[in-house]
Amino acid sequence: MKEPDIHEKYGKNIRIAFRISQNAKDQLERVADLFQLEPSQVAKAIIYMHLGVFEPIDQRRRSWRKSKKKRKGTYLRE
């Protein structure tokens, strides 16, 4: 059996750009740090939630190790 093509498996890449206020950017960054995600991943999840669309999470995390080191000191310690 032939493996599915990347476009068949994940769909075609579509880019969407929009502007947000500084307040929205700050909130987005705080939520992203809370869930250890990139701000773009949080924005995508919010858009999907409001559209009522469920898509499986893309497990291809290219910058996972780099972002893990970068975010290492961002946790709050009590």
Secondary structure, 3 states (H helix, E strand, C coil): CCCCCHHHHHCCCCCCCCCCCHHHHHHHHHHHHHHCCCHHHHHHHHHHHHHCCCCCCCCCCCCHHHHHHHCHHHCCCC
